[in-house]
Amino acid sequence: VQLQASGGGSVQSGGSLRLSCAASGRSLARYAVGWFRQAPGNEREGVSCISPRDDNTYYADSVKGRFTIRRDNAKNTVDLEMNNLKPEDTAIYYCAVDMTLASYTSSYYCNHLFEFDSWGQGTLVTVSS
């Protein structure tokens, strides 16, 4: 499956963005999908994941209450709604899919990047103070 991440941009602190992970060639509805981010000099970290296990969701503590992950099966996307953005949210955001149909919890997925075998190209989010 090919993934296309979009929706990044530059906003001021407190602003909002919606990232979208679109897939071609296969429906995302049955798969675990994660959003990760990587800031310069930092390791890639899990931001939010959604598992096919009852579509349970996980959020990193740093984004809990501000970000929402949801599937849009009609558009075959998994979107990340980001509100009240902070300068520390500045990073390249990547979406990824586990194509093996494993059914781990969303928490497990977000803390085990190696489970994802298909990655999008990344979209840059810049938040200024």
N, C-alpha and C positions, 0 to 999 in steps of 0.2 A: 504494500500500500504506500502511496505517496502522500505526504503530509505537507500542508501549507499553513504556516502560522502568519496571521495578519492582525492589524489593529493597533500596533505600537505607535508611539508618537511622543511628542514633548508636551508636558502639562505642568502647571504650577502645583505646588503643594496644596492638597485638599481637592484636587481635581479627580476626574474619573476617566477611565478607558475601558473598552471591552476588547479583549483579545479573542480571536477565533481560530480554531484548529480545524481545517477542512481536509477531508480525505477523498482521494480518488481511487476507484478500483475496488473498494470494499466498504460495507457499512460499519460505522464505528459503534453501533448500538450494543454489540456483544462483547466489546473489548474494554480492557482497562486503559484509561487515558490519563496522562499526567501533564501538568505544567511545571516546568522547572525554570530556574533563572541562574544567570551567572554574571556577576559583576566583575570588573577588572581586578585581577589579583586574588579572586575568591574561587572556591570550588563551586561546581554546579550543585544547586540545592533544590530539593522538592518544595514546591509552593503549594500545590493542590493536586489531588488525584481523585479520580472516580473509578470505582471498581465495578465490574459486572455483577458482583455479589450484592444484589439488591440495590445497586447504584449507590452504595454508601460512599461517603465523601470524607476527605481528610484535608485539613488546612494546617500549614505551618503556624506556629504560635504568633509569628511576626505579622501574619496577614489575617488571622482569625477575626471575624466580625467586619472585615473590610472587603474581602474578596469572596466571590461566589462562583463555583464551577457548576455547569449544567450542560446536559446534552440537548441538542436540537436535532432530533432524528429526522425531521422533515428536510432539514438542510444538510444533514450528515456532517454536523460540526459538534465540537465540544468547546464551549465558550468560557472565558474567564472574565467575569465582571469585576473590575477593580475600582473601588471607591475610596475616598479620603486618602489619596496617594501621598506618600512621603518621599523625601529625597533618597532615603535608604532603599526604596523600591526600585531605584534606577538600576537597570541590568538588561541584558539580552534575555528574552523569554523564549523558551523552547517548548513545543509540545511533543509528546511521545506516546507511542502505542505498544502495548504488549500483544503481539500477534499469536501467542501460543494458546490463547483461550484458558490460561490458568485463572484461578479465581481467588487470588489472595485478597486480603483486606486493603482498603485504600491507604491505610497507614503504612502497611508493609511496602506497598508499591512506592510510595513517596520517599521511603528511606532506603530503597534498593534500586538505584538507577539501572543496574545491569539487567533487570527484568524486562526493560523496554528495548525492543529490537528495531523499532522504526522511529526515526526522529525527523522533525521538521527543521527548517533552515534557521529559525530564530527570528524574532522581531524585537527591535530596540525600544525600550521604554525609558524615557528621561524625565525625571521629576525635579523641578527647580524650586528652591525655597523662596 
